[in-house]
Amino acid sequence: MSYNWNWGILLEQSPEGIGSYLYTLWLGLQWTMLVAAGAWILALAVGSVLGVARSLPGRWFSPLATAYVEIFRNIPLLVQLFLWYFVMPELLPRSWGLWVKQLPNAPLYTAILGIGLYMGSRVGEQLRAGIQALPRGQMMAATAIGLTVPQAFRFVILPQAYRIILPPLTSEFLNTIKNTSVALTIGLLELTARARAMQEYSFQVFEAFTAATVLYLLLNIAVTFAMRLIESRVAVPGLGVLKK
């Protein structure tokens, strides 16, 4: 039994009545980009706190940051999303739980939260490696001229560490984009979910997922070029970088 190829299906009207199948994939891509952007901002914020915390020996928050990284990094993302979406509302007080369940676009917020916290543990490890790659004299020199530890991190350590870890951060950003596909399991109609719906409506599985693959590829290529441009703009001569 041979497969009947039909690339014209992309331009046909979807049963949802919102446009062609190609347009529904475009809508899914928009949700993918929104989740990826929100999750990445959260991951950078969480990862920055974790990376700094794990670079301060002898403080009580270093073990807490280590525990966070080990827990979030070693539990599958799919399990974490299920916990945030299905379990967490049940653990909250009844009124809070009902409010969370009735939130409009609850899958969107859950996906941003779950993916962001998960990727934050990975970004934290990257930042810790970047900080440790700097000479120890950097911190000593900063404190010697009168800077406090927070000031030393803000003005001396972190600007250099972020430059060092830009290549691995690019990989983590791409992983964040790809991880958004897991959000279909909690009902978010991102790109993979739209491709799956197109396949179920039209039975043209290869056309649906080939189109989704091309869209993912174009998005990731755009992100890669943008990150390389940023890397070239902020590079400091003589300052090494961590390879991907």
Phi and psi in degrees as a GROMACS rama.xvg file:
@    title "Ramachandran Plot"
@    xaxis  label "Phi"
@    yaxis  label "Psi"
@TYPE xy
-90.16  155.159  SER-2
-87.3909  135.061  TYR-3
-93.4992  101.664  ASN-4
-71.4721  139.09  TRP-5
-152.489  82.9687  ASN-6
-69.4321  -18.942  TRP-7
-67.0713  -13.0481  GLY-8
-60.4096  -27.338  ILE-9
-63.0407  -26.8804  LEU-10
-97.5594  -1.70125  LEU-11
-80.2807  156.673  GLU-12
-69.4551  131.631  GLN-13
-78.883  152.91  SER-14
-63.3381  -16.1323  PRO-15
-72.503  -17.2879  GLU-16
74.7783  23.1392  GLY-17
-110.575  5.05924  ILE-18
137.062  -168.511  GLY-19
-72.4702  168.001  SER-20
-61.2248  -37.8517  TYR-21
-62.5751  -36.9414  LEU-22
-67.491  -38.6304  TYR-23
-64.8417  -35.8341  THR-24
-65.3604  -38.0757  LEU-25
-63.2205  -40.1434  TRP-26
-62.2086  -41.3282  LEU-27
-62.8073  -38.3743  GLY-28
-64.1527  -36.5891  LEU-29
-62.632  -42.6494  GLN-30
-64.6992  -39.1705  TRP-31
-59.6595  -46.536  THR-32
-65.8987  -37.2425  MET-33
-65.4283  -46.2637  LEU-34
-64.1632  -44.5129  VAL-35
-61.6947  -43.4339  ALA-36
-65.1224  -47.4105  ALA-37
-63.4275  -43.8197  GLY-38
-65.9254  -36.0371  ALA-39
-70.2002  -39.1157  TRP-40
-61.2967  -44.8947  ILE-41
-63.8745  -41.3491  LEU-42
-63.1739  -40.726  ALA-43
-64.2983  -41.5994  LEU-44
-65.2655  -49.7478  ALA-45
-65.77  -43.9999  VAL-46
-63.1137  -35.1866  GLY-47
-65.0423  -43.9764  SER-48
-62.9248  -44.6697  VAL-49
-65.8111  -43.1816  LEU-50
-62.2403  -41.7004  GLY-51
-68.5611  -44.0715  VAL-52
-61.0278  -39.3235  ALA-53
-77.9325  -7.01483  ARG-54
-98.715  4.07838  SER-55
-112.515  91.0624  LEU-56
-68.6447  150.386  PRO-57
80.711  9.78677  GLY-58
-109.211  152.507  ARG-59
-69.2067  -24.6519  TRP-60
-83.1163  -11.4028  PHE-61
-65.3266  -46.8529  SER-62
-61.2578  -35.5639  PRO-63
-64.9756  -42.1045  LEU-64
-64.9176  -39.4224  ALA-65
-63.1912  -42.5293  THR-66
-62.8026  -41.6512  ALA-67
-58.7884  -49.3053  TYR-68
-60.3927  -46.0223  VAL-69
-66.4669  -37.0376  GLU-70
-71.1685  -53.2979  ILE-71
-71.03  -31.5133  PHE-72
-76.6312  -23.5341  ARG-73
-105.624  0.310341  ASN-74
-101.586  127.912  ILE-75
-54.1636  142.216  PRO-76
-58.1619  -39.3089  LEU-77
-60.2164  -42.7155  LEU-78
-63.4976  -40.9212  VAL-79
-63.7646  -41.5197  GLN-80
-62.5836  -42.0618  LEU-81
-62.3141  -40.1487  PHE-82
-63.9169  -44.3517  LEU-83
-66.5924  -38.8038  TRP-84
-85.8394  -41.2748  TYR-85
-101.352  -34.7537  PHE-86
-93.0889  -45.7038  VAL-87
-56.5922  -43.5875  MET-88
-59.6105  -29.1064  PRO-89
-75.9896  -21.1571  GLU-90
-88.0525  -16.3827  LEU-91
-79.115  162.066  LEU-92
-53.2896  150.097  PRO-93
-53.4328  -46.2206  ARG-94
-64.6305  -39.623  SER-95
-66.5703  -42.8801  TRP-96
-60.5973  -42.6148  GLY-97
-63.974  -38.5162  LEU-98
-63.6368  -42.2898  TRP-99
-64.1815  -43.1806  VAL-100
-65.3768  -29.454  LYS-101
-93.8492  4.05065  GLN-102
-61.9956  134.11  LEU-103
-67.8756  140.022  PRO-104
60.554  34.9659  ASN-105
-56.6896  -39.8623  ALA-106
-59.9658  -33.9084  PRO-107
-63.4118  -50.014  LEU-108
-64.6924  -38.8613  TYR-109
-64.9738  -40.9981  THR-110
-64.3385  -44.1965  ALA-111
-62.2024  -45.1834  ILE-112
-63.9691  -51.3273  LEU-113
-64.3675  -48.5677  GLY-114
-68.033  -39.6004  ILE-115
-62.7218  -44.8971  GLY-116
-67.787  -36.7327  LEU-117
-65.4008  -48.866  TYR-118
-70.3613  -25.7125  MET-119
-59.7766  -35.3962  GLY-120
-65.5984  -34.5262  SER-121
-74.7931  -41.1022  ARG-122
-63.6943  -38.1818  VAL-123
-59.5913  -40.6598  GLY-124
-66.6725  -39.5384  GLU-125
-62.8786  -43.1797  GLN-126
-67.6358  -39.0558  LEU-127
-60.4789  -41.3684  ARG-128
-64.6084  -38.8526  ALA-129
-65.1356  -40.2314  GLY-130
-65.5989  -42.5328  ILE-131
-69.4495  -20.9905  GLN-132
-74.3088  -15.9996  ALA-133
-79.3459  149.755  LEU-134
-60.5987  142.327  PRO-135
-63.9399  -23.0565  ARG-136
-66.9652  -17.3584  GLY-137
-60.9991  -49.2874  GLN-138
-66.8376  -41.0368  MET-139
-62.8599  -41.9832  MET-140
-66.0537  -38.4509  ALA-141
-64.6949  -44.8857  ALA-142
-71.1242  -28.045  THR-143
-67.5016  -28.9108  ALA-144
-91.5529  8.86466  ILE-145
102.151  3.6376  GLY-146
-77.229  141.859  LEU-147
-74.5263  168.973  THR-148
-60.3791  -46.9216  VAL-149
-58.1782  -41.2737  PRO-150
-65.8733  -38.418  GLN-151
-62.9281  -41.5452  ALA-152
-66.7068  -41.6532  PHE-153
-68.9176  -43.0424  ARG-154
-99.7401  -19.7073  PHE-155
-119.233  -55.2944  VAL-156
-76.2468  -55.6548  ILE-157
-63.6666  -42.1401  LEU-158
-56.436  -35.903  PRO-159
-77.4711  -40.9568  GLN-160
-63.1204  -41.9827  ALA-161
-63.8296  -37.2694  TYR-162
-64.0975  -38.5612  ARG-163
-65.5411  -39.2994  ILE-164
-96.1668  11.9685  ILE-165
-58.0051  -44.0615  LEU-166
-59.1885  -49.5656  PRO-167
-66.4141  -28.6789  PRO-168
-64.7121  -33.4906  LEU-169
-60.0381  -44.7531  THR-170
-62.0627  -40.4335  SER-171
-67.5172  -35.901  GLU-172
-64.0486  -43.3974  PHE-173
-63.3681  -38.2837  LEU-174
-64.0434  -35.6949  ASN-175
-62.3901  -43.6325  THR-176
-61.0655  -45.2476  ILE-177
-68.7476  -32.7026  LYS-178
-68.8898  -17.9368  ASN-179
-61.9861  -21.56  THR-180
-63.9085  -23.8684  SER-181
-67.3909  -21.8453  VAL-182
-65.7731  -14.4695  ALA-183
-63.0247  -24.264  LEU-184
-71.0928  -16.2857  THR-185
-110.85  15.158  ILE-186
95.0314  10.2485  GLY-187
-83.6843  127.93  LEU-188
-87.3662  63.3178  LEU-189
-82.588  -167.92  GLU-190
-60.9594  -47.4573  LEU-191
-63.6803  -39.6621  THR-192
-63.797  -39.2596  ALA-193
-65.6662  -40.2525  ARG-194
-64.8311  -39.3024  ALA-195
-65.082  -41.1258  ARG-196
-64.546  -40.5995  ALA-197
-61.8964  -40.3202  MET-198
-65.1735  -38.8391  GLN-199
-71.7702  -33.2511  GLU-200
-76.3746  -42.2858  TYR-201
-104.45  -16.7916  SER-202
65.1238  16.1598  PHE-203
-100.052  75.853  GLN-204
-67.5259  -40.4969  VAL-205
-68.8412  -40.9528  PHE-206
-64.663  -41.3775  GLU-207
-63.7396  -50.4295  ALA-208
-81.3742  -22.3668  PHE-209
-67.3789  -43.5872  THR-210
-62.5928  -41.9586  ALA-211
-64.4047  -39.4291  ALA-212
-61.5522  -43.1119  THR-213
-63.0212  -41.149  VAL-214
-65.5507  -42.5354  LEU-215
-60.5715  -42.88  TYR-216
-63.4669  -44.6938  LEU-217
-63.9162  -40.8841  LEU-218
-64.3752  -44.4699  LEU-219
-67.8102  -36.2355  ASN-220
-64.315  -41.6365  ILE-221
-62.2538  -42.7186  ALA-222
-64.6238  -41.045  VAL-223
-61.7065  -46.3162  THR-224
-64.6924  -39.4948  PHE-225
-64.0022  -43.409  ALA-226
-67.1748  -36.9144  MET-227
-66.0261  -36.0578  ARG-228
-65.2528  -43.5405  LEU-229
-61.9874  -42.1073  ILE-230
-60.3548  -42.2151  GLU-231
-69.6271  -30.9871  SER-232
-73.877  -34.9518  ARG-233
-102.642  2.13096  VAL-234
-63.0312  139.609  ALA-235
-108.084  122.882  VAL-236
-55.2174  130.458  PRO-237
88.4349  -8.80505  GLY-238
-94.7351  115.942  LEU-239
-70.7401  166.213  GLY-240
-126.49  153.864  VAL-241
-82.2622  130.386  LEU-242
-75.8065  154.932  LYS-243
